[in-house]
Amino acid sequence: MLDDNDLVYLGLEMQMAMRVQAMGRDQDELIGKMRALPQVLVIEYFNTDYILRINNQEIVLKITGDVPPALKSLKQSWAIITAYNPYSAKYTDSENRASQERLTRELSHQGYETLPATGRSSEGSWEEESILVLGISYKKAKALGSAFQQNAIVFGEVNGPIELVFCNSE
């Protein structure tokens, strides 16, 4: 018998599968990677508030929402990436800061423009420093998520939907 979490999860899975298909990406890969993770964790990713700071504005982005006008106005692809808590395991503050500094250096070395971002649970019980990366491709953003051992990153293209991109292996 399905419980409320199962129904929420199935709805999210269907919504993301339709978005991925509309973008010409592999639905089977998305579903396989989603199902490889605990349902509660996947639901938490969807419930996370992604807080961006663009032109002195704080903007809250939700995976299931629309791309905010301030982000659309940048007219380029983008990703939200963190190096905190690899594979959603709890790491110390110093380990997380060191990983985030490596990610920041790597993005700078590759010449990307970045802006500060934060991932915060909807109820405010945790948050992770993140980076809004401008002008990055889907392939490169996903590769960086994998390299920094993240289960997922957030990605968007000009005039495209918000995507939760799973970087974990199935």
N, C-alpha and C positions, 0 to 999 in steps of 0.2 A: 504494500500500500504506500502511496506517495504522501509525504508530509509537506508542510509549507515550504521548507528549504528546497525540497526536490522540485516543487513547482516553480519557485523563483529561479532556480538554477536552469531548468529546462527552458523557461522563457528567455533567460539571458543567452543561453546557447543558441536558440533559434534566431534571436535578434542579431547576434554577432555573426552567425553563419550567413544570414542575408546580407549584412554589410560587407563581409569578406567576399562573397560571391559578386556583389555589385562592383567591387574594386578589382575583380579578376584574379583574386587570390584563391588558394587551395582550402576549401571548406573542410575537407577530411583532415588536413593537417591541424587546423584550428581546433576541431572537435576532439581529435586525438590528444592534443596537448592540454586542452581544458580538462578532459576526463582523466588525465594522468595526475592531476592535482586534487587535493581534497576539495569537495564542493564548498565547504565553509570558507576556504581560502579564496577561491574564485569569486564567490559572492562578495567577499571583503574587497577585492580589487575593484569590482564594479561599484561598490558603495563608497570608495575612497573619494575624498575631495582633493582634486589636483589644483593647487593654488599657484597662480602665475603672477608675476609682477611685470607688467608691460606699460611703458610710458607713465610711470608713477601711479598706475592703477592696479589694484588687487583683483584678480579675476578667478572665480572658482569654476573649474571645468569638471564635468561628470562624464564618464565613459558613455552612458546612454543618452547624454544630452546633445545639444547642437554646439558647433564650434562658435565660441564667442566672437562678436564683431572685431574686437581689438586684435584677436589672433588671426582672423581672416584678413585684416588690413595689412598684415606683414607680407602677404602674397608669396608665400613660399612654404615648402614642406617643413615639418617640425616633428620633434619627438620630446617626450619627457622621460628622462633616464635618471636612475639613481644607482649608486654602488653600495648603498646601505643594505645590511642584512641579506647577504647572498642566499638564494634559494629560500627566502623567507624564514631563515633561521635567525635567532637572536644573537647578535654580536655586541661586543662592548662599544661604548662611545668612541674610544680611541681607535679601535679596529675600523669602525664605520667611517670616522673622519679620515683615516689614512687611505681607505679605499676610495672615498669620494675625492680626495686630493689627487689620486692617481687618475681617476676618470676626468677630472677637470684639466689636468696636464695633458692627457691624451687628446681631449677635444681641442684644446688650445694649439697643440702641436699640429693637429690636422686642419687648423685654420677655421674652425666653426665659430660663429657668433653664438653666444649663450646668454641666457637670462636666468635669474634665480627662480626656483620653483620649490614647492613643498608638497609631499603627499601626506594627507592627514586623514585618519579614520573619521567616519561621519559623526561618531559620538565624541571625538576628540581625545581618545585614550592613548593614541600614539601618533607620531609624525616622523617623516624621514625627509631630510634635505634631498632635493632633486635638482635637475638642471633642464631647462627648456633649451633645446638645441635647434637652431634655425638653419634651414637649407640642407638638412641631412636627408639622404635617401632612405627608403624603407629597408633595403638590404643592409645598408651600413648601420642603421639604428638597431636593427635586429641583431646584427653581428656584435655590436657593442654591448647590448643587453646580455647576450650569451657570454661574451668575454668577461663581463663583470658578474657572471653567475646570477642573473636575475631571472625569475620565472616569467616576468612579463614587463613590457614597456608600453607607453602610450605613443601613438603615432597619428599624424594627420597630413593630408596633402591639400594643396590649394583647392578649394571648393569640394573637398571630400569629407566624409564623416570621420568622427573620432574612432580610432581602432585600438583595442587592447591586443597587443601583439605578444603571443606567447613565445618565449625564448628557451624554455625548458626542453629537455629531450623527452621523448615519449617513453 
